[in-house]
Amino acid sequence: MIDPNYDQLLESALILSPNLRSMLVEQLVASLDDEGQAEIDSAWGEEVERRLSEVESGEVSTESGEAV
């Protein structure tokens, strides 16, 4: 069941400029992120650090964008 305020909220949101609607959408989507996303972000951060360390130590080599 949809909240009775939904239609009014949607109508008000659609009156906003495209830029403001975009900002609103970003904030609404961000509000859906839960702690699981924080764990994912943390894991990716650790992976980036690990890969950077491997490149800097010479353990792995890179290829140019043209070669790929």
Legacy VTK file of the C-alpha trace (Angstrom):
# vtk DataFile Version 3.0
C-alpha trace
ASCII
DATASET POLYDATA
POINTS 68 float
0.000 0.000 0.000
1.356 3.385 -0.977
1.572 6.071 1.666
-1.097 8.757 1.102
1.648 11.393 1.053
3.377 9.678 -1.879
1.377 11.368 -4.644
1.814 14.793 -3.081
5.531 14.214 -2.598
5.966 13.011 -6.180
4.029 15.978 -7.546
6.204 18.369 -5.537
9.399 16.648 -6.664
8.432 16.809 -10.328
8.070 20.589 -10.082
11.758 20.905 -9.192
14.334 21.770 -11.830
16.164 18.821 -13.398
19.284 19.715 -11.410
17.427 19.730 -8.092
15.595 16.497 -8.975
18.957 14.899 -9.699
20.302 16.036 -6.332
17.180 14.696 -4.620
17.524 11.328 -6.339
21.181 11.069 -5.311
20.290 11.753 -1.691
17.396 9.294 -1.730
19.534 6.543 -3.243
22.315 7.264 -0.757
19.792 6.885 2.050
19.147 3.321 0.864
22.780 2.325 1.320
23.186 0.216 4.397
26.137 -0.980 6.426
26.685 -3.683 3.825
27.760 -1.014 1.355
30.286 0.328 3.851
31.780 -3.162 4.106
31.947 -3.432 0.322
33.604 -0.023 0.046
36.121 -1.003 2.709
36.929 -4.283 0.956
37.466 -2.474 -2.343
39.726 0.046 -0.611
41.840 -2.794 0.753
41.968 -4.407 -2.702
43.131 -1.154 -4.292
45.871 -0.799 -1.685
46.979 -4.412 -2.243
47.131 -3.998 -6.010
48.987 -0.693 -5.754
51.512 -2.287 -3.419
52.066 -5.141 -5.902
52.700 -2.683 -8.737
55.009 -0.482 -6.665
57.043 -3.470 -5.453
57.419 -4.836 -8.985
55.567 -8.019 -8.070
53.224 -7.399 -11.002
53.623 -5.311 -14.118
51.182 -3.096 -15.925
50.371 -2.664 -19.598
49.613 0.525 -21.442
46.058 1.314 -22.393
46.989 1.048 -26.072
48.221 -2.529 -25.577
44.979 -3.644 -24.029
LINES 1 69
68 0 1 2 3 4 5 6 7 8 9 10 11 12 13 14 15 16 17 18 19 20 21 22 23 24 25 26 27 28 29 30 31 32 33 34 35 36 37 38 39 40 41 42 43 44 45 46 47 48 49 50 51 52 53 54 55 56 57 58 59 60 61 62 63 64 65 66 67
